[in-house]
Amino acid sequence: MITEVVNKRVSSRIRYVTPVRQSLVTGVTAELYQQIKEDFMPVPLLMLHSVAPEILAGVWSILRESLLAGETDRTVKEVVAAAVSKNNACDYCLEAHTLLLRSTAGHALADAILRGDYESIDDPNLRSTFKWALTTGNATTIEKRPFDITNVPQVVGTIATFQYINRMVKLFLGDSLLPVPSALKGLTRRVYTATEGKHAIKRLAPGRSLRFVPQVPLSVDLRWASPNSEVASAFAGFASIVEDAGRRTLSQHDRSIVNNYVSAWNGESMGHDYTWVDYAIKGLENPSRAVVRLALEIALSMEVQPQAVDEFRLHYPADSQLIEATAWASFTAARRTAVWVQNRLEQENDK
């Protein structure tokens, strides 16, 4: 099957960590793998988290309950995922979700997005949703929402999920979803759409993933999720998992440095000049110096220098530690983006 071939080739190119083979997992983790297989696909972007099973469970939960399940139209959410990925220059995710759009809405919509010809999107609701989602990458540019308020938890959940996933994918998987020659990509897309794509977009009942994450109160900064109990539980659970992971790898002082930078960030491009990172870690000693550099680069630049990973691994050699540190930093940034979307929505409600 084409998905198995593509996934095998992409999985072989996962950088920095070695995923756990499905045949080796047991207990709850095996049940988690089985659910992922039944409801979606064991895709590399999920499996790269397998060295930290709790984080894998949390990522699966926010992905499933925001993008894959629920009442909000799947095509709308795929359009949002594609727009976020486009903004973040995550070519892997953009390719993945335009592939899924071919299954939900046909080739014309996906081709228009890939060409950057957004005005040619035929459906006015999808066109306005895509263009709105493009504006959510910066706190100062967000436009008025073009969809019903009842869809906010799943739409904002999709934004937050892909702000997280884009960062992890760009570090661990690189740019290309389809590791085939360009001349074969058109054929590959069509074969995928006619086969595995149909499985990946099937309608799912909400809540099935929640057994894998802790049931804890929703924090204030995630209040946009509160009208949807499944989305709220998924994000509250993942936040709890990630905060515990962050505490295992970063000291309170290290986390404060990163949080202060992320809290002051409004989505502006940090570029490829890392002098701001050098300033942020000035005066720090290793291992704090290494972990704060890595966390800031993935959170705000989304382009991690290989030497930053190498320096981190000198002090934290385990694959699980690398996933825990980068997951914490990536979700910290994702939460920040959701906050400014929430603030804009609240401004609309006050008018």
JOHU-V771339 format. One line per field, one symbol per residue. ss: DSSP state (~ for helix, > for strand, _ for the rest). burial: b if it has 16 or more other ideal C-beta (glycine too) atoms within 10 Angstrom, else e. A space follows every 10 residues. Layout:
# JOHU-V771339
ss->???
burial->???
This chain:
# JOHU-V771339
ss->_~~~~~~~~~ ~_________ _~~~__~~~~ ~~~~~~~~~_ ___~~~~___ __~~~~~~~~ ~~~~~~~~>_ ___~~~~~~~ ~~~~~~~___ ~~~~~~~~~~ ~~~~__~~~~ ~~~~~__~~~ ___~~~~~~~ ~~~~~_____ ________~~ ~~~~~~~~~~ ~~~~~~~~~~ ~~________ _~~~~~~~~~ ~~~~_~~~~~ ___>___~~~ ~~_______~ ~~~~~___~~ ~~~~~~~~~~ ~~~~~~~~~_ _~~~~~~~~~ ~~~~______ ____~~~~~~ _______~~~ ~~~~~~~~~~ ~____~~~~~ ~~~~~___~~ ~~~~~~~~~~ ~~~~~~~~~~ ~~~~~~~~~~ _
burial->ebbeebbeeb eeebebbebb eeeebeeebe ebbebbeebb bbbbbbbbbb bbbbbbbbbb bbbbbbbbbb ebbbbbbbbb bbbbbbbbeb bbbbbbbbbb bbbbbeeebb bbbeeeebee beeeebbbbb bbbbbbbbbe ebeebbbeee bbbbbbbbbb bbbbbbbbbb bbbeeebbee eeeeeeebbe ebbeebbeeb beebebbbbb ebbbeeebee ebebbeebeb bbbbbbbbbb bbeebbeebb eeebbebbbe bbeebebeeb eeebeebeeb beebeebbbb bbbbbbbbbb bbbbeeebbe bbbeebeebb bbbbbbbbbb bbbbbbbbbb bbebbeeeee e
